């Protein structure tokens, strides 16, 4: 067990399955995974309990809760899954740690434990996306729920911008990450709220802002959100996101909007293709030693911030020694237990790991890295293959197109960071589920049924609150 915190940590983890069961009883079954993943990721503690072969994190707790509840209340849907060739990359990525363990003599138990952990973190959210998020109306519901989640984070973010990241400590009894990393060079703080790191919180706010902006630009947003004209909370959301001052997330936000806008206007997919190619160019130039990042950090030091440049160069330097160590390993990498890290002759750990790609290259080798890349990027590749750019702004595909572009950017972000969010995998599974339907089953249920998703959410919430009040009244009586 790490970061035990206070009594609310086990209470939150143990109560979440019961909350999901309650949601299955009160909400439309299609919406339960939406609420469970978004609310769980936003508010569950950033803690870890190791039990048997399992690392019980918030991602694992959400996954277990949904599997258990779906087994009870929605078994037909759960077993409606049929394997498709598009699922092969995620299957091979989830099982890659097993082959790494075997290749390095670490044993079957270690291989199974590592595979189980990866499957919970990556496979389960993908699976739920694949079986539940296969209609454009449900994907739009997910998009709107994320926007509302971002709006809910606005006052919490401002509290931490002013008072410093304290909400997780005040609630669960510990800081989820080093407090020093929340301090900015120009004063002020980097909010973390209930995320593992400030950069993860910034990416969450970027995602909510990006989807909200694109749906507003394409006129696919409800007129009102949480009783306000939609432009009001969206503007507040974007301003709050910008106050995080995460340069990478701001770059992703601006670039994503531009990619969507110009792809629709030009009716060409070239910008998305360039985005998909970027990680391969980076990995190739870094593993061959052709580029060491110095010219880039020099530019940042001269034009943006010397401190940011120093931090980035530190990442590049560590990445270089980790690449050298990784390339000494086998095709399946070094396996676990820190075997891919770099140590001095005295046994001191000299390496700092940041980028998911180099961590994967070290642990699972070229084999694992290949399937990681395909797992993340295939939904976007599949989307641009199946859906014409002119349709990306219509009611059916505005939300899925934003998700497809965002997924492509997550791989770019994982070049320097390793902050996987299960909701990204829900996107991936949902896009695959949407696009592999039979031609006899139309891609969009919204084309013929102009569903106002937010109204449905409001009606559901009203019924939920009404039932809750009745239940409370009976209990008190």
HELIX and SHEET records of a PDB file:
HELIX    1   1 UNK A    7  UNK A   26  1                                  20    
HELIX    2   2 UNK A   29  UNK A   43  1                                  15    
HELIX    3   3 UNK A   58  UNK A   73  1                                  16    
HELIX    4   4 UNK A   75  UNK A   78  1                                   4    
HELIX    5   5 UNK A   85  UNK A   87  5                                   3    
HELIX    6   6 UNK A   88  UNK A  103  1                                  16    
HELIX    7   7 UNK A  108  UNK A  118  1                                  11    
HELIX    8   8 UNK A  119  UNK A  123  3                                   5    
HELIX    9   9 UNK A  124  UNK A  132  1                                   9    
HELIX   10  10 UNK A  136  UNK A  163  1                                  28    
HELIX   11  11 UNK A  167  UNK A  172  1                                   6    
HELIX   12  12 UNK A  179  UNK A  182  5                                   4    
HELIX   13  13 UNK A  198  UNK A  217  1                                  20    
HELIX   14  14 UNK A  230  UNK A  243  1                                  14    
HELIX   15  15 UNK A  247  UNK A  266  1                                  20    
HELIX   16  16 UNK A  270  UNK A  287  1                                  18    
HELIX   17  17 UNK A  294  UNK A  303  1                                  10    
HELIX   18  18 UNK A  306  UNK A  328  1                                  23    
HELIX   19  19 UNK A  356  UNK A  386  1                                  31    
HELIX   20  20 UNK A  389  UNK A  391  5                                   3    
HELIX   21  21 UNK A  398  UNK A  413  1                                  16    
HELIX   22  22 UNK A  422  UNK A  435  1                                  14    
HELIX   23  23 UNK A  453  UNK A  476  1                                  24    
SHEET    1   A 2 UNK A  49  UNK A  51  0                                        
SHEET    2   A 2 UNK A  54  UNK A  56 -1                                        
SHEET    1   B 2 UNK A 224  UNK A 225  0                                        
SHEET    2   B 2 UNK A 228  UNK A 229 -1                                        
END                                                                             
